[in-house]
């Protein structure tokens, strides 16, 4: 009898194991079916709350930040609220959704069928949208909204409840001003669009919303002023953005690399800014802005050479001061690019062009230097770029200390050791300081500085002049969304002096840049 009972227990255990294995297979098949359902477009909302919960749990892989809150109303109807923790406002969720729904459902008669008409009266939150597709439910959840399901109703209610933590609006570190607005864009796209809307209180200001990135599904907005914008540029922006096919868009730099005209050009054909007033001024000239959620940098197109010499502060001060500042920027641009190459060319090939007293002093300082002038200058320029990059990447306090140590101690030690001459250190310092005055061209300045340094070392002044000729030809050939990069210099325009080398009074600048605002060049107001 004992052996018979022992065999019976073994058989039952074997049967139980087989059933467990079969259950595991069925569970795996269910997961595969659910995964296939997620890939099918137009999967509808289920009538049963449990089915909707199971679908979303499988869709989000039972992630811990996806919260499922179930409760039963006084009339006995099961309700499911789904949201992602950290993306919703707890105040809106508790006060306008859960509490409002529970309190107002008390007033309903028993056995009341909660259809869509009644449900919209039970939620006091603004922005309630109905949907029957699970794809819209998932998209709204990852964008910070709350979804409400009711047992027996094949409709989901998408409730506006975004409320994640954001950085406060502050002055950008890279675009500080003495006079003018100090507010800057932040990482929230809706805050950024509202900052622009405060500058341009015009119903013609349009924001077109699109989503880019198959995995990140990043919100992107195209901003322009209808009636002023260059329609050809706007159409080209739409076309290039719609062609972007990538997994992720994490910053406007990703978008810039996909839509720029010349990807390998040292001269950028797309500008970016963190200041609403700068963006507003560019849109009022007919340009297009591109916002991206998660970054304070906003792209503007088309981008012209003249913009690199302009600042927002130019238009907030008197024309005389703004014109003087622009002349200083042009001079600084020349010094930063050409001075190292000119110094090497004159010292190596054209000593007769240097004043005699200065030439004697230079000869005395370089008599013990083991390197030729070109190699000496190249070493110092590379060392300067290393110091500049380390100062930018390190924390601000440490970065400034590194810059001071590099400029004072290392430079002086190199001169005393006889590795470089004092004139080379002076030229490098002047070049570096001048480059900081035109930050918009910092990348191009570094490239052209090396280019003219090599040209001056190899062919002297002839090489510098030939290099300048090639760079001018290249700049004239560039286009930014169909607009010549060197407008309004080439092709030329009568009003080029009004807002290029000089800044005329605002009342004198009656027209927008003709290369950008082709259809509406006349500025409105008293200037007509």
Secondary structure, 3 states (H helix, E strand, C coil): CHHHHHHHHHHHHHHHHHHHHHHHHHHHHHHHHHHHHHHCCCCECCCCHHHHHHHHHHHCCCCCCEEEEEEECCCCCEEEEEEECCCECHHHHHHHHHHHHHHHHCCCCCCCCCCHHHHHHHCCCCCEEEECEHHHHHHHHHCCCEEEEECCCCCEEEECCECCCCCCCCCCCCCCCCCCCCCCCCCCHHHHHHHHHHHCCCCCEEEEEEEECCCCCEEEEEEEECCCCCHHHHHHHHHHHHCCCCCCCCCHHHHHHHHCCCCCCCCCCCEEECCHHHHHHHHCCCCEEEEECCCCCEEEECCCHHHHHCCHHHHCCCHHHHHHHHHHHHHHHHHHHHHHHHHHHHHHCCHHHCCHHHHHHHHHHHCCCCCCHHHHHHHHHHHHHHHHHHHHHCCHHHHHHHHHHHHHHHHHHHHHCCCCCHHHHHHHHHHHHHHHCCHHHHHHHHHHHHHHHHHHHHHHHHHHHHHHHHHHHHHHHCEECCEECCCECCCECHHHHHECCCECCHHHCCECCCCCCCCCCECCCCCC
